[in-house]
Amino acid sequence: MYIIGLTGGIASGKSTVSSILTELGAYIIDTDKIAHAVVMPKQPALLAIAAHFGTEIMLSDGNLNRKILGDIIFKNPEERACLEKIIHPYIEKQVDESIAQAEKLGYKIVVIDVPLLFEAGWQQRVDEIWVVYVDLNVQISRLISRNRLTYMQAMERINAQLNIEEKAKQSHVVIDNNLDIENTKKQVTWAWQTLCKKIES
């Protein structure tokens, strides 16, 4: 089984690329979705987060208050590192189980969508790395619009990740997502077909 690590900056368009890859026949493992699942009410990861950060990061219905937690971790790198240390083992376990499931189903290529691939040191877990690239101004604009953030909040989130230029330098495939979806689709399709030929040869 061949594993692609798909990454990029926040609001760079990884979900768009994942959707295209799904259409092309890839098995997608979305670590953002896994991260949301493992912090559902009464889950061990959520209990561990509440134990560290306090009950103020909890909503009255038992769900995680993502806004308050986000405000804490994006202003404090040490707290962000602590959160990652708590949650990453739960995510890794789910990813391993999903890879095993994909293999059982007969998939030859698995794509793990990992926003923090480099930051979490996941380079060794994948066979090659694809990065979804956008210019900083495009990234800021999309993030403000999507998440209803101020400019300062958007920059805090962008700066919490490894610079996207650096991610591009360390990747095998760079998908430029600055233009329209058709342009992005052409790039993803070409990269996918090239990989399929390489695996088959």
N, C-alpha and C positions, 0 to 999 in steps of 0.2 A: 504494500500500500504506500502511495506517495502522498505526503502531507505538505500543503501550502500554508504558510502563515500569512494571513492577510492583515495588514495594519495601515496606519495613517494617522493624521492628526484628528482631533475632535472636529466634527462637522465637515470632514473632508469628502464624505460620500461613500464610506465603506459599505453601508447597507445597500446602496444602489449597485455597487460592484458585486456584492453577495447575491443579489437577486438575479443579475445577469449570469453569474456562475451557476446558480441553481438551474436556470433554464438550459444551460449548456451540459448539465449532467453531473455537477459536483455535489458532494454531500457537505453541507455547511454546518459547522459547529459555531454558534454565536455565543461568545463568552460574556457579552453584555446581558443577553437573556438569561444565561446561567447565573450571573451575578445577581440579577433581580430575583431569580427563583430561590437562591440560597438564603436570602434575607427576608423571606416571607414570614408572617407571624409564627412564633414558636419554633422557628428553625434554629439549630444550634449556632449558626453563624450570627444571626440577629441577636441572640441572647449574649453572645460574646462581645458584640459591638456595644450593646447597651451597658454591659458590665464595665466596659472601658470608658465610654463617652458619657454615660449617665442617661437617665430616663428622659431628659429634655429632647433627645433625638428620636423619641417615640411619639407617634400620634395616639390619640385616645382609643382608636380601634385596634391598636396593636401593631400597626404598620410602621415602617421606618419613615421618619420625616427627612426626606432626601434633601430638602432645601436647607434645613438647619445643619445637617451633617455636611453638605456641600460647602456651606459658608465656613465651617470649621476647618475642613481638610484643605481647601484651596487657599487658605490664608496661613496654614501652618504645615510645612513639609514634614515635620516629625510626626504629627498626627496622621497625615496622609499615609506615611510609611507604616504606621501602626495599623491603620485600617487594612492596608494591603496585606500585611503579615497575618491578620486575622482571617481574611476572606479568601486569599489565594489557595490555600490547601483544599478548601471546599470546591472551588472552581476547577482545580486540577483533577480532582477525583471524578467530577462529572464529565470533564473532557475525555479522560481515559475511558470512561464507560461508553461515551458516545463514539469514540474511535473504534472500540471493540464491536459496537452495534453496527457501524458502517461496514466493517470488515465482514461481519456475519451476513449482511445484506448483499455483499458482493461488489461494493464500490471500490474502484481502483484509485480514485483521487478524493482526498478529504481536504476541505478548506477550513482552517480554524481562524475565525475572525477575532483577532486579539488587539484591541486598541493600544494596550501597553506591552506589546510583544518585546520590544527592546528594554523597556524599563523593568519588566519582570524577569528578564533573562531567559526568554523562551526560544531564543535562536537555535538552541541545541535540540529542541523538540520537533523541529520542522525540517523538511528537505530543501525548501527554498522559500524566500520571502518576497511577497508582493506588497508594494506600498501604494496607497491611493493619495495622489499629490494634488494640492491646490495652493495657490498663492495666498499669502497671509491676509491680504485685504478681503479676498473672497471668503476665506475661512472665518474672519471676524464678522463679516456681514451675514453669513449663513447662520452662525452661532447666535448672534444677537436676535435675528429673526425667528429662529427655531425655538430657542429656549427663553426668549423674552428677557434677555440679560442687558445690563448696562455695558458700556464699552470696557470699563474696569473689570467687571465680573468675567466678561468674555476673555480678556487678556490673562486673568488669573488662571483660568482653565487651560488656555493654550500654553501658557508658560509652565504649567505643572507637568507637561509632557516633554519628551525629548523633541528638539527642534525638527520639524518635518524635513528640512534640507538634509539633516544628518541621517534621518531614517532613509531617505531616498538613496544616499550614498552607500548605505549598507544593505540595500535590497537587490534582488536579482531582476525584478520586474517593477517598473514604475508606470502606474496608470495615471495619466494627466486628466484630472476631472474638472478643469477650469471652464471647459466649454459645455456644449449641450450633451444630452444623454446618448444621442446617436454616435457622437465622436467617442465617448467613453466606451460604448458597446463595441465599436470596431476594435479598439485597443484590447479590450478584455477577450474578445473572440479570437483575435490573432494570437495573443499570449496563450490562451487555452489550447488552441489547435497546435501550436508549436510544442507545447508541453506534451500533449497526447502523442504526437509523432515521436518525440524523444523517448517516451516510456515504452511505446510499441516497438521501437527499433532495437 
